[in-house]
Amino acid sequence: MARTHLVALLLVPLAFMLMGSSKVVLTDPQPLSVPSGLKVQDVARAIKMGVASRQGWTITKEAPGTMEATLNTRGHMLKVNIPYSATSVGITYVDSQNLDYSEKKGVKYIHEKWVGWTRNLLSDIQRSLQVVSSK
């Protein structure tokens, strides 16, 4: 009986290690290319449309050539910077809460949801750029 408990105590930490982490290396996604012929004002409008179309996201700051967008969902907060020009739109990490952000030896880590949330936001912005360019 004691031996069974000892084996169980040894296997529990091993099971947690094998489950893996839900953290990924924080890398900013590749910037989008803006369709030719759009002005900076058109790009800004497309970004606003894309952010507004994605549930939970809002524009929290605006300045020429950059916007800050914040996602609030299920107790998590993610804040990103969206630099833009007439040729590209990017996303860079600014801040987060409850997303297990950490930095170890110069490498930044964050919850794996970062990848999907930023990919989906860029996809919506890309779709909005297409809409704006077709008008």
Contacts in CASP RR format, 6 or more apart in sequence:
PFRMAT RR
TARGET T0000
AUTHOR 0000-0000-0000
METHOD contacts of the structure
MODEL  1
MARTHLVALLLVPLAFMLMGSSKVVLTDPQPLSVPSGLKVQDVARAIKMG
VASRQGWTITKEAPGTMEATLNTRGHMLKVNIPYSATSVGITYVDSQNLD
YSEKKGVKYIHEKWVGWTRNLLSDIQRSLQVVSSK
22 100 0 8 1.000
22 111 0 8 1.000
22 112 0 8 1.000
23 100 0 8 1.000
23 102 0 8 1.000
23 109 0 8 1.000
23 110 0 8 1.000
23 111 0 8 1.000
23 112 0 8 1.000
24 109 0 8 1.000
24 110 0 8 1.000
24 111 0 8 1.000
24 112 0 8 1.000
24 114 0 8 1.000
24 115 0 8 1.000
25 107 0 8 1.000
25 108 0 8 1.000
25 109 0 8 1.000
26 93 0 8 1.000
26 101 0 8 1.000
26 108 0 8 1.000
26 109 0 8 1.000
26 110 0 8 1.000
26 114 0 8 1.000
28 90 0 8 1.000
28 91 0 8 1.000
28 92 0 8 1.000
28 93 0 8 1.000
28 118 0 8 1.000
29 90 0 8 1.000
29 91 0 8 1.000
29 118 0 8 1.000
29 119 0 8 1.000
29 122 0 8 1.000
31 88 0 8 1.000
31 89 0 8 1.000
31 90 0 8 1.000
31 91 0 8 1.000
32 88 0 8 1.000
32 89 0 8 1.000
32 90 0 8 1.000
32 122 0 8 1.000
32 125 0 8 1.000
32 126 0 8 1.000
32 129 0 8 1.000
33 87 0 8 1.000
33 88 0 8 1.000
34 43 0 8 1.000
34 84 0 8 1.000
34 85 0 8 1.000
34 86 0 8 1.000
34 87 0 8 1.000
34 88 0 8 1.000
34 89 0 8 1.000
34 129 0 8 1.000
35 129 0 8 1.000
35 130 0 8 1.000
35 133 0 8 1.000
37 86 0 8 1.000
37 133 0 8 1.000
38 46 0 8 1.000
38 86 0 8 1.000
38 129 0 8 1.000
38 132 0 8 1.000
38 133 0 8 1.000
39 86 0 8 1.000
40 65 0 8 1.000
40 84 0 8 1.000
40 85 0 8 1.000
40 86 0 8 1.000
42 132 0 8 1.000
42 133 0 8 1.000
43 84 0 8 1.000
43 85 0 8 1.000
43 86 0 8 1.000
43 89 0 8 1.000
43 129 0 8 1.000
43 132 0 8 1.000
44 62 0 8 1.000
44 65 0 8 1.000
44 67 0 8 1.000
44 84 0 8 1.000
45 132 0 8 1.000
46 125 0 8 1.000
46 128 0 8 1.000
46 129 0 8 1.000
46 131 0 8 1.000
46 132 0 8 1.000
47 59 0 8 1.000
47 67 0 8 1.000
47 82 0 8 1.000
47 84 0 8 1.000
47 89 0 8 1.000
47 125 0 8 1.000
47 128 0 8 1.000
48 59 0 8 1.000
48 67 0 8 1.000
49 128 0 8 1.000
49 131 0 8 1.000
49 132 0 8 1.000
50 121 0 8 1.000
50 124 0 8 1.000
50 125 0 8 1.000
50 127 0 8 1.000
50 128 0 8 1.000
51 57 0 8 1.000
51 58 0 8 1.000
51 59 0 8 1.000
51 67 0 8 1.000
51 69 0 8 1.000
51 82 0 8 1.000
51 121 0 8 1.000
51 124 0 8 1.000
51 125 0 8 1.000
52 58 0 8 1.000
52 59 0 8 1.000
53 124 0 8 1.000
53 127 0 8 1.000
53 128 0 8 1.000
54 120 0 8 1.000
54 121 0 8 1.000
54 124 0 8 1.000
55 73 0 8 1.000
56 71 0 8 1.000
56 72 0 8 1.000
56 73 0 8 1.000
57 69 0 8 1.000
57 70 0 8 1.000
57 71 0 8 1.000
57 121 0 8 1.000
58 69 0 8 1.000
58 70 0 8 1.000
58 72 0 8 1.000
59 67 0 8 1.000
59 68 0 8 1.000
59 69 0 8 1.000
60 68 0 8 1.000
60 69 0 8 1.000
60 70 0 8 1.000
60 79 0 8 1.000
61 67 0 8 1.000
61 68 0 8 1.000
62 68 0 8 1.000
65 83 0 8 1.000
65 84 0 8 1.000
65 85 0 8 1.000
66 81 0 8 1.000
66 82 0 8 1.000
66 83 0 8 1.000
66 84 0 8 1.000
67 81 0 8 1.000
67 82 0 8 1.000
67 84 0 8 1.000
68 79 0 8 1.000
68 80 0 8 1.000
68 81 0 8 1.000
68 82 0 8 1.000
68 94 0 8 1.000
69 79 0 8 1.000
69 80 0 8 1.000
69 82 0 8 1.000
69 121 0 8 1.000
70 77 0 8 1.000
70 78 0 8 1.000
70 79 0 8 1.000
70 80 0 8 1.000
71 77 0 8 1.000
71 78 0 8 1.000
71 79 0 8 1.000
71 80 0 8 1.000
71 117 0 8 1.000
71 121 0 8 1.000
75 97 0 8 1.000
75 98 0 8 1.000
76 96 0 8 1.000
76 97 0 8 1.000
76 98 0 8 1.000
76 99 0 8 1.000
76 111 0 8 1.000
76 113 0 8 1.000
77 95 0 8 1.000
77 96 0 8 1.000
77 97 0 8 1.000
77 98 0 8 1.000
77 99 0 8 1.000
78 95 0 8 1.000
78 96 0 8 1.000
78 99 0 8 1.000
78 114 0 8 1.000
78 117 0 8 1.000
79 94 0 8 1.000
79 95 0 8 1.000
79 96 0 8 1.000
80 91 0 8 1.000
80 92 0 8 1.000
80 93 0 8 1.000
80 94 0 8 1.000
80 118 0 8 1.000
80 121 0 8 1.000
81 91 0 8 1.000
81 92 0 8 1.000
81 93 0 8 1.000
81 94 0 8 1.000
82 89 0 8 1.000
82 90 0 8 1.000
82 91 0 8 1.000
82 125 0 8 1.000
83 89 0 8 1.000
83 90 0 8 1.000
83 92 0 8 1.000
84 90 0 8 1.000
89 122 0 8 1.000
89 125 0 8 1.000
89 129 0 8 1.000
90 122 0 8 1.000
91 118 0 8 1.000
91 121 0 8 1.000
91 122 0 8 1.000
93 108 0 8 1.000
93 110 0 8 1.000
93 114 0 8 1.000
96 110 0 8 1.000
96 114 0 8 1.000
99 110 0 8 1.000
99 111 0 8 1.000
99 113 0 8 1.000
99 114 0 8 1.000
100 109 0 8 1.000
100 110 0 8 1.000
100 111 0 8 1.000
101 108 0 8 1.000
101 109 0 8 1.000
101 110 0 8 1.000
101 111 0 8 1.000
102 108 0 8 1.000
102 109 0 8 1.000
102 110 0 8 1.000
103 109 0 8 1.000
END
